[in-house]
Amino acid sequence: MHTIPNPHPKGEPVTDDSFYVIFNAHHEPLEFALPGRDWTEEWVRELDTGSCRGNDEETFEAGGIVPVEA
């Protein structure tokens, strides 16, 4: 996505991958709203330390809600 407004010193557009880190320090599960389509079309859960399922990749729509365990 083209969310970096400043060009490279050579005048080229700057692009990169986006990542989002969610921490739930609450004693109960919570739902978090993901950033919208300005950043990406979808988000992929790469690692979930609160899950017994391992590191299954799960996708979520941009701007959607993701549940996060306590």
All heavy atoms as TSV, in Angstrom:
chain	resi	resn	atom	element	x	y	z
A	1	MET	N	N	0.847	-1.175	0.000
A	1	MET	CA	C	0.000	0.000	0.000
A	1	MET	C	C	0.896	1.242	0.000
A	1	MET	O	O	2.040	1.209	0.404
A	1	MET	CB	C	-0.915	0.009	1.213
A	1	MET	CG	C	-1.833	-1.210	1.334
A	1	MET	SD	S	-2.832	-1.571	-0.087
A	1	MET	CE	C	-4.216	-0.556	0.160
A	2	HIS	N	N	0.351	2.324	-0.410
A	2	HIS	CA	C	1.117	3.570	-0.520
A	2	HIS	C	C	0.763	4.514	0.622
A	2	HIS	O	O	0.190	5.558	0.426
A	2	HIS	CB	C	0.850	4.228	-1.869
A	2	HIS	CG	C	1.213	3.350	-3.015
A	2	HIS	ND1	N	2.513	3.092	-3.364
A	2	HIS	CD2	C	0.455	2.646	-3.880
A	2	HIS	CE1	C	2.548	2.271	-4.393
A	2	HIS	NE2	N	1.312	1.982	-4.725
A	3	THR	N	N	1.132	4.130	1.842
A	3	THR	CA	C	0.787	4.954	2.998
A	3	THR	C	C	1.961	5.790	3.496
A	3	THR	O	O	1.802	6.563	4.406
A	3	THR	CB	C	0.271	4.075	4.149
A	3	THR	OG1	O	1.255	3.091	4.427
A	3	THR	CG2	C	-1.039	3.411	3.771
A	4	ILE	N	N	3.124	5.615	2.910
A	4	ILE	CA	C	4.279	6.427	3.294
A	4	ILE	C	C	4.297	7.638	2.361
A	4	ILE	O	O	4.582	7.506	1.174
A	4	ILE	CB	C	5.584	5.615	3.207
A	4	ILE	CG1	C	5.492	4.373	4.104
A	4	ILE	CG2	C	6.779	6.492	3.599
A	4	ILE	CD1	C	6.658	3.420	3.982
A	5	PRO	N	N	3.965	8.830	2.887
A	5	PRO	CA	C	3.761	9.985	2.010
A	5	PRO	C	C	5.040	10.590	1.438
A	5	PRO	O	O	5.003	11.258	0.420
A	5	PRO	CB	C	3.049	10.986	2.915
A	5	PRO	CG	C	3.497	10.641	4.292
A	5	PRO	CD	C	3.693	9.147	4.286
A	6	ASN	N	N	6.164	10.389	2.087
A	6	ASN	CA	C	7.404	11.024	1.637
A	6	ASN	C	C	8.154	10.124	0.662
A	6	ASN	O	O	8.359	8.938	0.945
A	6	ASN	CB	C	8.303	11.339	2.831
A	6	ASN	CG	C	7.630	12.258	3.814
A	6	ASN	OD1	O	6.739	13.021	3.451
A	6	ASN	ND2	N	8.034	12.177	5.063
A	7	PRO	N	N	8.610	10.655	-0.461
A	7	PRO	CA	C	9.368	9.842	-1.411
A	7	PRO	C	C	10.778	9.555	-0.916
A	7	PRO	O	O	11.302	10.234	-0.043
A	7	PRO	CB	C	9.399	10.701	-2.669
A	7	PRO	CG	C	9.245	12.092	-2.172
A	7	PRO	CD	C	8.407	12.018	-0.935
A	8	HIS	N	N	11.364	8.549	-1.497
A	8	HIS	CA	C	12.760	8.198	-1.266
A	8	HIS	C	C	13.619	9.397	-1.690
A	8	HIS	O	O	13.203	10.186	-2.534
A	8	HIS	CB	C	13.078	6.961	-2.126
A	8	HIS	CG	C	14.436	6.401	-1.907
A	8	HIS	ND1	N	15.539	6.867	-2.580
A	8	HIS	CD2	C	14.874	5.413	-1.107
A	8	HIS	CE1	C	16.609	6.187	-2.205
A	8	HIS	NE2	N	16.219	5.291	-1.308
A	9	PRO	N	N	14.822	9.583	-1.131
A	9	PRO	CA	C	15.663	10.705	-1.540
A	9	PRO	C	C	15.893	10.807	-3.054
A	9	PRO	O	O	16.133	11.888	-3.578
A	9	PRO	CB	C	16.989	10.450	-0.804
A	9	PRO	CG	C	16.589	9.706	0.418
A	9	PRO	CD	C	15.437	8.830	-0.018
A	10	LYS	N	N	15.776	9.693	-3.760
A	10	LYS	CA	C	15.921	9.712	-5.217
A	10	LYS	C	C	14.599	10.020	-5.914
A	10	LYS	O	O	14.509	9.976	-7.122
A	10	LYS	CB	C	16.459	8.378	-5.708
A	10	LYS	CG	C	17.873	8.090	-5.243
A	10	LYS	CD	C	18.374	6.778	-5.790
A	10	LYS	CE	C	19.798	6.512	-5.315
A	10	LYS	NZ	N	20.281	5.217	-5.826
A	11	GLY	N	N	13.532	10.317	-5.115
A	11	GLY	CA	C	12.232	10.661	-5.676
A	11	GLY	C	C	11.307	9.485	-5.913
A	11	GLY	O	O	10.183	9.650	-6.361
A	12	GLU	N	N	11.754	8.285	-5.607
A	12	GLU	CA	C	10.948	7.083	-5.802
A	12	GLU	C	C	9.977	6.902	-4.631
A	12	GLU	O	O	10.275	7.302	-3.508
A	12	GLU	CB	C	11.861	5.865	-5.914
A	12	GLU	CG	C	12.858	5.944	-7.042
A	12	GLU	CD	C	13.939	4.887	-6.949
A	12	GLU	OE1	O	13.942	4.106	-5.982
A	12	GLU	OE2	O	14.793	4.863	-7.846
A	13	PRO	N	N	8.803	6.299	-4.873
A	13	PRO	CA	C	7.881	6.052	-3.770
A	13	PRO	C	C	8.453	5.027	-2.790
A	13	PRO	O	O	9.206	4.139	-3.190
A	13	PRO	CB	C	6.621	5.514	-4.447
A	13	PRO	CG	C	7.028	5.114	-5.811
A	13	PRO	CD	C	8.284	5.860	-6.152
A	14	VAL	N	N	8.120	5.185	-1.525
A	14	VAL	CA	C	8.573	4.274	-0.480
A	14	VAL	C	C	7.416	3.342	-0.142
A	14	VAL	O	O	6.328	3.786	0.211
A	14	VAL	CB	C	9.020	5.052	0.778
A	14	VAL	CG1	C	9.456	4.091	1.870
A	14	VAL	CG2	C	10.132	6.028	0.442
A	15	THR	N	N	7.654	2.047	-0.270
A	15	THR	CA	C	6.637	1.051	0.094
A	15	THR	C	C	7.268	0.046	1.040
A	15	THR	O	O	8.486	-0.147	1.054
A	15	THR	CB	C	6.083	0.321	-1.149
A	15	THR	OG1	O	7.158	-0.343	-1.797
A	15	THR	CG2	C	5.424	1.292	-2.113
A	16	ASP	N	N	6.428	-0.615	1.814
A	16	ASP	CA	C	6.904	-1.603	2.765
A	16	ASP	C	C	5.729	-2.456	3.201
A	16	ASP	O	O	4.573	-2.104	2.966
A	16	ASP	CB	C	7.538	-0.904	3.977
A	16	ASP	CG	C	8.482	-1.822	4.756
A	16	ASP	OD1	O	8.556	-3.020	4.427
A	16	ASP	OD2	O	9.138	-1.344	5.683
A	17	ASP	N	N	6.013	-3.571	3.843
A	17	ASP	CA	C	4.969	-4.386	4.439
A	17	ASP	C	C	4.546	-3.748	5.758
A	17	ASP	O	O	5.333	-3.055	6.403
A	17	ASP	CB	C	5.470	-5.799	4.715
A	17	ASP	CG	C	5.731	-6.574	3.443
A	17	ASP	OD1	O	5.100	-6.254	2.421
A	17	ASP	OD2	O	6.559	-7.495	3.468
A	18	SER	N	N	3.306	-3.974	6.138
A	18	SER	CA	C	2.794	-3.456	7.402
A	18	SER	C	C	2.621	-4.600	8.390
A	18	SER	O	O	2.327	-5.728	8.003
A	18	SER	CB	C	1.435	-2.779	7.194
A	18	SER	OG	O	1.559	-1.668	6.354
A	19	PHE	N	N	2.821	-4.313	9.666
A	19	PHE	CA	C	2.515	-5.295	10.693
A	19	PHE	C	C	1.832	-4.596	11.847
A	19	PHE	O	O	1.939	-3.380	12.011
A	19	PHE	CB	C	3.772	-6.059	11.156
A	19	PHE	CG	C	4.788	-5.207	11.857
A	19	PHE	CD1	C	4.770	-5.101	13.235
A	19	PHE	CD2	C	5.752	-4.525	11.145
A	19	PHE	CE1	C	5.697	-4.316	13.894
A	19	PHE	CE2	C	6.701	-3.743	11.785
A	19	PHE	CZ	C	6.670	-3.636	13.161
A	20	TYR	N	N	1.097	-5.375	12.629
A	20	TYR	CA	C	0.305	-4.830	13.719
A	20	TYR	C	C	0.451	-5.785	14.890
A	20	TYR	O	O	0.264	-6.994	14.733
A	20	TYR	CB	C	-1.154	-4.747	13.267
A	20	TYR	CG	C	-2.073	-3.972	14.163
A	20	TYR	CD1	C	-1.949	-2.602	14.313
A	20	TYR	CD2	C	-3.102	-4.605	14.846
A	20	TYR	CE1	C	-2.805	-1.884	15.117
A	20	TYR	CE2	C	-3.969	-3.886	15.650
A	20	TYR	CZ	C	-3.823	-2.537	15.780
A	20	TYR	OH	O	-4.682	-1.825	16.582
A	21	VAL	N	N	0.827	-5.284	16.043
A	21	VAL	CA	C	1.028	-6.110	17.224
A	21	VAL	C	C	-0.081	-5.798	18.222
A	21	VAL	O	O	-0.339	-4.619	18.509
A	21	VAL	CB	C	2.411	-5.840	17.865
A	21	VAL	CG1	C	2.592	-6.688	19.111
A	21	VAL	CG2	C	3.520	-6.096	16.872
A	22	ILE	N	N	-0.736	-6.847	18.725
A	22	ILE	CA	C	-1.807	-6.674	19.709
A	22	ILE	C	C	-1.391	-7.371	20.994
A	22	ILE	O	O	-1.024	-8.543	20.980
A	22	ILE	CB	C	-3.130	-7.281	19.199
A	22	ILE	CG1	C	-3.579	-6.596	17.915
A	22	ILE	CG2	C	-4.204	-7.189	20.283
A	22	ILE	CD1	C	-4.790	-7.250	17.278
A	23	PHE	N	N	-1.474	-6.636	22.091
A	23	PHE	CA	C	-1.218	-7.190	23.419
A	23	PHE	C	C	-2.502	-7.073	24.226
A	23	PHE	O	O	-3.077	-5.993	24.311
A	23	PHE	CB	C	-0.114	-6.413	24.156
A	23	PHE	CG	C	1.234	-6.537	23.540
A	23	PHE	CD1	C	1.709	-5.569	22.681
A	23	PHE	CD2	C	2.029	-7.638	23.820
A	23	PHE	CE1	C	2.964	-5.670	22.117
A	23	PHE	CE2	C	3.291	-7.752	23.256
A	23	PHE	CZ	C	3.753	-6.759	22.401
A	24	ASN	N	N	-2.932	-8.166	24.837
A	24	ASN	CA	C	-4.079	-8.127	25.730
A	24	ASN	C	C	-3.593	-8.463	27.138
A	24	ASN	O	O	-3.341	-9.619	27.453
A	24	ASN	CB	C	-5.156	-9.124	25.300
A	24	ASN	CG	C	-6.353	-9.092	26.229
A	24	ASN	OD1	O	-6.441	-8.248	27.109
A	24	ASN	ND2	N	-7.278	-10.010	26.042
A	25	ALA	N	N	-3.449	-7.450	27.975
A	25	ALA	CA	C	-3.000	-7.650	29.354
A	25	ALA	C	C	-4.182	-7.765	30.315
A	25	ALA	O	O	-3.990	-7.867	31.520
A	25	ALA	CB	C	-2.097	-6.498	29.777
A	26	HIS	N	N	-5.408	-7.767	29.766
A	26	HIS	CA	C	-6.605	-7.885	30.593
A	26	HIS	C	C	-6.802	-9.344	31.005
A	26	HIS	O	O	-6.310	-10.256	30.354
A	26	HIS	CB	C	-7.817	-7.391	29.798
A	26	HIS	CG	C	-9.060	-7.205	30.610
A	26	HIS	ND1	N	-9.105	-6.390	31.708
A	26	HIS	CD2	C	-10.294	-7.744	30.471
A	26	HIS	CE1	C	-10.327	-6.421	32.217
A	26	HIS	NE2	N	-11.065	-7.246	31.481
A	27	HIS	N	N	-7.546	-9.586	32.076
A	27	HIS	CA	C	-7.750	-10.956	32.560
A	27	HIS	C	C	-8.858	-11.693	31.798
A	27	HIS	O	O	-9.069	-12.882	32.029
A	27	HIS	CB	C	-8.046	-10.951	34.062
A	27	HIS	CG	C	-9.343	-10.298	34.426
A	27	HIS	ND1	N	-9.450	-8.932	34.553
A	27	HIS	CD2	C	-10.571	-10.812	34.653
A	27	HIS	CE1	C	-10.708	-8.635	34.863
A	27	HIS	NE2	N	-11.400	-9.763	34.927
A	28	GLU	N	N	-9.514	-11.021	30.875
A	28	GLU	CA	C	-10.552	-11.643	30.046
A	28	GLU	C	C	-10.221	-11.408	28.572
A	28	GLU	O	O	-9.512	-10.465	28.227
A	28	GLU	CB	C	-11.922	-11.021	30.349
A	28	GLU	CG	C	-12.418	-11.284	31.747
A	28	GLU	CD	C	-13.759	-10.616	32.009
A	28	GLU	OE1	O	-14.197	-9.771	31.202
A	28	GLU	OE2	O	-14.367	-10.948	33.031
A	29	PRO	N	N	-10.763	-12.265	27.682
A	29	PRO	CA	C	-10.562	-12.024	26.250
A	29	PRO	C	C	-11.167	-10.678	25.836
A	29	PRO	O	O	-12.145	-10.224	26.429
A	29	PRO	CB	C	-11.325	-13.175	25.578
A	29	PRO	CG	C	-11.461	-14.216	26.635
A	29	PRO	CD	C	-11.525	-13.486	27.941
A	30	LEU	N	N	-10.565	-10.047	24.845
A	30	LEU	CA	C	-11.064	-8.779	24.319
A	30	LEU	C	C	-11.102	-8.836	22.795
A	30	LEU	O	O	-10.439	-9.671	22.176
A	30	LEU	CB	C	-10.142	-7.625	24.734
A	30	LEU	CG	C	-10.075	-7.292	26.216
A	30	LEU	CD1	C	-9.025	-6.216	26.457
A	30	LEU	CD2	C	-11.425	-6.818	26.718
A	31	GLU	N	N	-11.885	-7.952	22.204
A	31	GLU	CA	C	-11.911	-7.819	20.756
A	31	GLU	C	C	-11.231	-6.512	20.379
A	31	GLU	O	O	-11.447	-5.481	21.000
A	31	GLU	CB	C	-13.352	-7.825	20.243
A	31	GLU	CG	C	-14.030	-9.167	20.432
A	31	GLU	CD	C	-15.426	-9.189	19.859
A	31	GLU	OE1	O	-16.038	-8.103	19.684
A	31	GLU	OE2	O	-15.927	-10.289	19.586
A	32	PHE	N	N	-10.392	-6.567	19.351
A	32	PHE	CA	C	-9.660	-5.401	18.880
A	32	PHE	C	C	-10.077	-5.096	17.450
A	32	PHE	O	O	-10.266	-5.999	16.647
A	32	PHE	CB	C	-8.152	-5.666	18.920
A	32	PHE	CG	C	-7.572	-5.667	20.305
A	32	PHE	CD1	C	-7.696	-6.772	21.129
A	32	PHE	CD2	C	-6.899	-4.560	20.784
A	32	PHE	CE1	C	-7.160	-6.776	22.406
A	32	PHE	CE2	C	-6.361	-4.549	22.062
A	32	PHE	CZ	C	-6.496	-5.656	22.868
A	33	ALA	N	N	-10.200	-3.807	17.130
A	33	ALA	CA	C	-10.502	-3.372	15.771
A	33	ALA	C	C	-9.178	-3.215	15.018
A	33	ALA	O	O	-8.261	-2.544	15.484
A	33	ALA	CB	C	-11.260	-2.057	15.784
A	34	LEU	N	N	-9.094	-3.841	13.859
A	34	LEU	CA	C	-7.888	-3.753	13.038
A	34	LEU	C	C	-7.888	-2.478	12.207
A	34	LEU	O	O	-8.951	-1.942	11.897
A	34	LEU	CB	C	-7.820	-4.963	12.105
A	34	LEU	CG	C	-7.651	-6.304	12.805
A	34	LEU	CD1	C	-7.822	-7.434	11.802
A	34	LEU	CD2	C	-6.285	-6.376	13.464
A	35	PRO	N	N	-6.705	-1.990	11.827
A	35	PRO	CA	C	-6.640	-0.827	10.934
A	35	PRO	C	C	-7.345	-1.114	9.610
A	35	PRO	O	O	-7.438	-2.271	9.177
A	35	PRO	CB	C	-5.136	-0.633	10.722
A	35	PRO	CG	C	-4.502	-1.263	11.916
A	35	PRO	CD	C	-5.389	-2.419	12.264
A	36	GLY	N	N	-7.814	-0.065	8.972
A	36	GLY	CA	C	-8.592	-0.200	7.746
A	36	GLY	C	C	-7.770	-0.399	6.492
A	36	GLY	O	O	-6.564	-0.641	6.532
A	37	ARG	N	N	-8.429	-0.251	5.363
A	37	ARG	CA	C	-7.838	-0.544	4.052
A	37	ARG	C	C	-6.766	0.453	3.623
A	37	ARG	O	O	-6.127	0.248	2.597
A	37	ARG	CB	C	-8.934	-0.618	3.009
A	37	ARG	CG	C	-9.845	-1.792	3.225
A	37	ARG	CD	C	-10.737	-2.017	2.015
A	37	ARG	NE	N	-11.700	-3.058	2.270
A	37	ARG	CZ	C	-11.449	-4.355	2.180
A	37	ARG	NH1	N	-10.243	-4.760	1.855
A	37	ARG	NH2	N	-12.387	-5.239	2.428
A	38	ASP	N	N	-6.545	1.523	4.382
A	38	ASP	CA	C	-5.427	2.420	4.066
A	38	ASP	C	C	-4.097	1.687	4.202
A	38	ASP	O	O	-3.100	2.085	3.606
A	38	ASP	CB	C	-5.416	3.630	4.993
A	38	ASP	CG	C	-6.540	4.602	4.701
A	38	ASP	OD1	O	-7.152	4.487	3.614
A	38	ASP	OD2	O	-6.811	5.462	5.543
A	39	TRP	N	N	-4.083	0.633	5.002
A	39	TRP	CA	C	-2.840	-0.083	5.270
A	39	TRP	C	C	-2.723	-1.381	4.483
A	39	TRP	O	O	-1.634	-1.756	4.053
A	39	TRP	CB	C	-2.715	-0.380	6.761
A	39	TRP	CG	C	-2.563	0.873	7.541
A	39	TRP	CD1	C	-3.549	1.588	8.166
A	39	TRP	CD2	C	-1.371	1.620	7.725
A	39	TRP	NE1	N	-3.027	2.720	8.733
A	39	TRP	CE2	C	-1.682	2.756	8.479
A	39	TRP	CE3	C	-0.063	1.425	7.332
A	39	TRP	CZ2	C	-0.727	3.694	8.841
A	39	TRP	CZ3	C	0.881	2.366	7.695
A	39	TRP	CH2	C	0.547	3.483	8.445
A	40	THR	N	N	-3.813	-2.121	4.326
A	40	THR	CA	C	-3.772	-3.416	3.651
A	40	THR	C	C	-5.187	-3.893	3.372
A	40	THR	O	O	-6.154	-3.331	3.903
A	40	THR	CB	C	-3.009	-4.459	4.493
A	40	THR	OG1	O	-2.853	-5.664	3.744
A	40	THR	CG2	C	-3.732	-4.774	5.789
A	41	GLU	N	N	-5.331	-4.916	2.567
A	41	GLU	CA	C	-6.644	-5.507	2.281
A	41	GLU	C	C	-7.052	-6.503	3.367
A	41	GLU	O	O	-8.216	-6.668	3.670
A	41	GLU	CB	C	-6.631	-6.213	0.922
A	41	GLU	CG	C	-6.424	-5.262	-0.236
A	41	GLU	CD	C	-7.591	-4.311	-0.410
A	41	GLU	OE1	O	-8.748	-4.756	-0.331
A	41	GLU	OE2	O	-7.342	-3.105	-0.606
A	42	GLU	N	N	-6.056	-7.197	3.937
A	42	GLU	CA	C	-6.328	-8.164	4.998
A	42	GLU	C	C	-5.104	-8.274	5.903
A	42	GLU	O	O	-3.996	-7.935	5.517
A	42	GLU	CB	C	-6.682	-9.537	4.421
A	42	GLU	CG	C	-5.542	-10.213	3.698
A	42	GLU	CD	C	-5.913	-11.561	3.115
A	42	GLU	OE1	O	-7.114	-11.871	3.014
A	42	GLU	OE2	O	-4.997	-12.299	2.742
A	43	TRP	N	N	-5.353	-8.731	7.115
A	43	TRP	CA	C	-4.298	-8.955	8.093
A	43	TRP	C	C	-4.177	-10.457	8.321
A	43	TRP	O	O	-5.167	-11.170	8.319
A	43	TRP	CB	C	-4.621	-8.254	9.414
A	43	TRP	CG	C	-4.631	-6.762	9.280
A	43	TRP	CD1	C	-5.708	-5.975	9.026
A	43	TRP	CD2	C	-3.512	-5.895	9.362
A	43	TRP	NE1	N	-5.325	-4.655	8.950
A	43	TRP	CE2	C	-3.984	-4.580	9.153
A	43	TRP	CE3	C	-2.159	-6.090	9.594
A	43	TRP	CZ2	C	-3.137	-3.476	9.176
A	43	TRP	CZ3	C	-1.326	-4.980	9.611
A	43	TRP	CH2	C	-1.816	-3.693	9.412
A	44	VAL	N	N	-2.956	-10.929	8.549
A	44	VAL	CA	C	-2.707	-12.356	8.777
A	44	VAL	C	C	-2.136	-12.530	10.176
A	44	VAL	O	O	-1.144	-11.890	10.534
A	44	VAL	CB	C	-1.713	-12.932	7.739
A	44	VAL	CG1	C	-1.449	-14.401	8.029
A	44	VAL	CG2	C	-2.228	-12.722	6.336
A	45	ARG	N	N	-2.780	-13.400	10.950
A	45	ARG	CA	C	-2.244	-13.716	12.282
A	45	ARG	C	C	-1.092	-14.692	12.087
A	45	ARG	O	O	-1.275	-15.809	11.625
A	45	ARG	CB	C	-3.319	-14.368	13.150
A	45	ARG	CG	C	-2.794	-14.751	14.533
A	45	ARG	CD	C	-3.840	-15.443	15.362
A	45	ARG	NE	N	-4.812	-14.451	15.783
A	45	ARG	CZ	C	-6.006	-14.767	16.257
A	45	ARG	NH1	N	-6.387	-16.011	16.349
A	45	ARG	NH2	N	-6.836	-13.810	16.632
A	46	GLU	N	N	0.101	-14.246	12.424
A	46	GLU	CA	C	1.299	-15.062	12.253
A	46	GLU	C	C	1.661	-15.835	13.517
A	46	GLU	O	O	2.205	-16.919	13.448
A	46	GLU	CB	C	2.486	-14.183	11.857
A	46	GLU	CG	C	2.338	-13.515	10.509
A	46	GLU	CD	C	2.566	-14.472	9.364
A	46	GLU	OE1	O	3.166	-15.540	9.566
A	46	GLU	OE2	O	2.140	-14.129	8.241
A	47	LEU	N	N	1.389	-15.237	14.669
A	47	LEU	CA	C	1.772	-15.830	15.942
A	47	LEU	C	C	0.722	-15.484	16.979
A	47	LEU	O	O	0.269	-14.342	17.052
A	47	LEU	CB	C	3.140	-15.281	16.385
A	47	LEU	CG	C	3.657	-15.704	17.743
A	47	LEU	CD1	C	3.975	-17.201	17.741
A	47	LEU	CD2	C	4.891	-14.912	18.117
A	48	ASP	N	N	0.326	-16.467	17.770
A	48	ASP	CA	C	-0.659	-16.250	18.826
A	48	ASP	C	C	-0.179	-16.979	20.068
A	48	ASP	O	O	-0.281	-18.197	20.152
A	48	ASP	CB	C	-2.027	-16.765	18.388
A	48	ASP	CG	C	-3.123	-16.458	19.393
A	48	ASP	OD1	O	-2.807	-16.036	20.523
A	48	ASP	OD2	O	-4.293	-16.643	19.038
A	49	THR	N	N	0.377	-16.242	21.023
A	49	THR	CA	C	0.920	-16.872	22.227
A	49	THR	C	C	-0.168	-17.310	23.200
A	49	THR	O	O	0.116	-18.021	24.146
A	49	THR	CB	C	1.893	-15.924	22.954
A	49	THR	OG1	O	1.182	-14.747	23.342
A	49	THR	CG2	C	3.064	-15.562	22.064
A	50	GLY	N	N	-1.410	-16.913	22.962
A	50	GLY	CA	C	-2.511	-17.293	23.836
A	50	GLY	C	C	-3.300	-18.479	23.317
A	50	GLY	O	O	-4.351	-18.812	23.853
A	51	SER	N	N	-2.806	-19.143	22.291
A	51	SER	CA	C	-3.547	-20.230	21.667
A	51	SER	C	C	-2.808	-21.552	21.817
A	51	SER	O	O	-1.582	-21.598	21.745
A	51	SER	CB	C	-3.751	-19.931	20.179
A	51	SER	OG	O	-4.302	-21.042	19.525
A	52	CYS	N	N	-3.558	-22.609	21.980
A	52	CYS	CA	C	-2.984	-23.954	22.032
A	52	CYS	C	C	-2.877	-24.556	20.632
A	52	CYS	O	O	-2.350	-25.638	20.465
A	52	CYS	CB	C	-3.850	-24.863	22.900
A	52	CYS	SG	S	-3.962	-24.322	24.600
A	53	ARG	N	N	-3.403	-23.861	19.623
A	53	ARG	CA	C	-3.439	-24.381	18.260
A	53	ARG	C	C	-2.095	-24.274	17.558
A	53	ARG	O	O	-1.944	-24.735	16.445
A	53	ARG	CB	C	-4.463	-23.614	17.423
A	53	ARG	CG	C	-5.868	-23.755	17.911
A	53	ARG	CD	C	-6.766	-22.861	17.118
A	53	ARG	NE	N	-6.343	-21.475	17.347
A	53	ARG	CZ	C	-6.691	-20.458	16.602
A	53	ARG	NH1	N	-7.446	-20.638	15.563
A	53	ARG	NH2	N	-6.298	-19.236	16.879
A	54	GLY	N	N	-1.141	-23.651	18.143
A	54	GLY	CA	C	0.125	-23.450	17.458
A	54	GLY	C	C	0.113	-22.144	16.690
A	54	GLY	O	O	-0.560	-21.197	17.073
A	55	ASN	N	N	0.810	-22.109	15.597
A	55	ASN	CA	C	0.954	-20.886	14.823
A	55	ASN	C	C	0.164	-20.953	13.522
A	55	ASN	O	O	0.678	-20.647	12.455
A	55	ASN	CB	C	2.438	-20.597	14.546
A	55	ASN	CG	C	3.199	-20.288	15.811
A	55	ASN	OD1	O	2.618	-19.883	16.794
A	55	ASN	ND2	N	4.485	-20.495	15.800
A	56	ASP	N	N	-1.084	-21.395	13.581
A	56	ASP	CA	C	-1.932	-21.427	12.397
A	56	ASP	C	C	-2.147	-20.012	11.888
A	56	ASP	O	O	-2.520	-19.118	12.643
A	56	ASP	CB	C	-3.302	-22.040	12.721
A	56	ASP	CG	C	-3.199	-23.492	13.127
A	56	ASP	OD1	O	-2.192	-24.127	12.795
A	56	ASP	OD2	O	-4.144	-23.991	13.767
A	57	GLU	N	N	-1.904	-19.814	10.588
A	57	GLU	CA	C	-2.169	-18.506	10.004
A	57	GLU	C	C	-3.675	-18.351	9.825
A	57	GLU	O	O	-4.338	-19.241	9.335
A	57	GLU	CB	C	-1.459	-18.349	8.663
A	57	GLU	CG	C	0.028	-18.193	8.794
A	57	GLU	CD	C	0.691	-17.876	7.473
A	57	GLU	OE1	O	-0.007	-17.740	6.460
A	57	GLU	OE2	O	1.919	-17.780	7.465
A	58	GLU	N	N	-4.187	-17.232	10.243
A	58	GLU	CA	C	-5.609	-16.915	10.107
A	58	GLU	C	C	-5.700	-15.507	9.549
A	58	GLU	O	O	-4.960	-14.630	9.969
A	58	GLU	CB	C	-6.285	-16.993	11.476
A	58	GLU	CG	C	-7.765	-16.822	11.448
A	58	GLU	CD	C	-8.394	-17.020	12.826
A	58	GLU	OE1	O	-7.687	-17.367	13.792
A	58	GLU	OE2	O	-9.604	-16.819	12.917
A	59	THR	N	N	-6.578	-15.279	8.587
A	59	THR	CA	C	-6.699	-13.950	7.983
A	59	THR	C	C	-7.930	-13.231	8.503
A	59	THR	O	O	-8.938	-13.850	8.842
A	59	THR	CB	C	-6.758	-14.035	6.451
A	59	THR	OG1	O	-7.886	-14.806	6.072
A	59	THR	CG2	C	-5.493	-14.653	5.892
A	60	PHE	N	N	-7.823	-11.903	8.557
A	60	PHE	CA	C	-8.909	-11.042	9.006
A	60	PHE	C	C	-9.028	-9.887	8.040
A	60	PHE	O	O	-8.025	-9.345	7.566
A	60	PHE	CB	C	-8.615	-10.501	10.420
A	60	PHE	CG	C	-8.524	-11.565	11.458
A	60	PHE	CD1	C	-7.301	-12.155	11.739
A	60	PHE	CD2	C	-9.635	-11.985	12.152
A	60	PHE	CE1	C	-7.192	-13.140	12.698
A	60	PHE	CE2	C	-9.542	-12.974	13.116
A	60	PHE	CZ	C	-8.314	-13.565	13.388
A	61	GLU	N	N	-10.231	-9.481	7.758
A	61	GLU	CA	C	-10.482	-8.358	6.851
A	61	GLU	C	C	-9.986	-7.055	7.462
A	61	GLU	O	O	-10.118	-6.832	8.670
A	61	GLU	CB	C	-11.986	-8.269	6.578
A	61	GLU	CG	C	-12.369	-7.214	5.601
A	61	GLU	CD	C	-13.858	-7.192	5.335
A	61	GLU	OE1	O	-14.537	-8.181	5.581
A	61	GLU	OE2	O	-14.332	-6.135	4.880
A	62	ALA	N	N	-9.429	-6.205	6.642
A	62	ALA	CA	C	-9.006	-4.883	7.112
A	62	ALA	C	C	-10.200	-4.148	7.706
A	62	ALA	O	O	-11.292	-4.200	7.164
A	62	ALA	CB	C	-8.409	-4.073	5.969
A	63	GLY	N	N	-10.007	-3.530	8.854
A	63	GLY	CA	C	-11.083	-2.833	9.539
A	63	GLY	C	C	-11.976	-3.750	10.342
A	63	GLY	O	O	-12.902	-3.302	11.012
A	64	GLY	N	N	-11.687	-5.038	10.307
A	64	GLY	CA	C	-12.500	-6.028	11.027
A	64	GLY	C	C	-12.132	-6.125	12.493
A	64	GLY	O	O	-11.294	-5.374	13.005
A	65	ILE	N	N	-12.763	-7.060	13.153
A	65	ILE	CA	C	-12.561	-7.291	14.577
A	65	ILE	C	C	-11.818	-8.605	14.762
A	65	ILE	O	O	-12.135	-9.607	14.119
A	65	ILE	CB	C	-13.918	-7.361	15.314
A	65	ILE	CG1	C	-14.703	-6.072	15.126
A	65	ILE	CG2	C	-13.726	-7.684	16.798
A	65	ILE	CD1	C	-14.045	-4.844	15.738
A	66	VAL	N	N	-10.833	-8.608	15.648
A	66	VAL	CA	C	-10.091	-9.822	15.957
A	66	VAL	C	C	-10.183	-10.089	17.462
A	66	VAL	O	O	-9.940	-9.202	18.268
A	66	VAL	CB	C	-8.613	-9.724	15.490
A	66	VAL	CG1	C	-7.898	-8.581	16.146
A	66	VAL	CG2	C	-7.884	-11.017	15.745
A	67	PRO	N	N	-10.610	-11.317	17.839
A	67	PRO	CA	C	-10.651	-11.670	19.266
A	67	PRO	C	C	-9.243	-12.013	19.750
A	67	PRO	O	O	-8.474	-12.667	19.044
A	67	PRO	CB	C	-11.563	-12.894	19.298
A	67	PRO	CG	C	-11.439	-13.507	17.936
A	67	PRO	CD	C	-11.144	-12.376	16.992
A	68	VAL	N	N	-8.909	-11.571	20.964
A	68	VAL	CA	C	-7.598	-11.842	21.539
A	68	VAL	C	C	-7.801	-12.411	22.940
A	68	VAL	O	O	-8.478	-11.808	23.773
A	68	VAL	CB	C	-6.738	-10.566	21.589
A	68	VAL	CG1	C	-5.379	-10.869	22.191
A	68	VAL	CG2	C	-6.585	-9.973	20.201
A	69	GLU	N	N	-7.229	-13.584	23.168
A	69	GLU	CA	C	-7.362	-14.255	24.460
A	69	GLU	C	C	-6.679	-13.462	25.575
A	69	GLU	O	O	-5.802	-12.651	25.319
A	69	GLU	CB	C	-6.763	-15.664	24.385
A	69	GLU	CG	C	-7.533	-16.613	23.501
A	69	GLU	CD	C	-8.936	-16.871	23.998
A	69	GLU	OE1	O	-9.147	-16.973	25.225
A	69	GLU	OE2	O	-9.851	-16.960	23.148
A	70	ALA	N	N	-7.096	-13.759	26.785
A	70	ALA	CA	C	-6.513	-13.110	27.973
A	70	ALA	C	C	-5.059	-13.502	28.129
A	70	ALA	O	O	-4.619	-14.503	27.634
A	70	ALA	CB	C	-7.289	-13.514	29.215
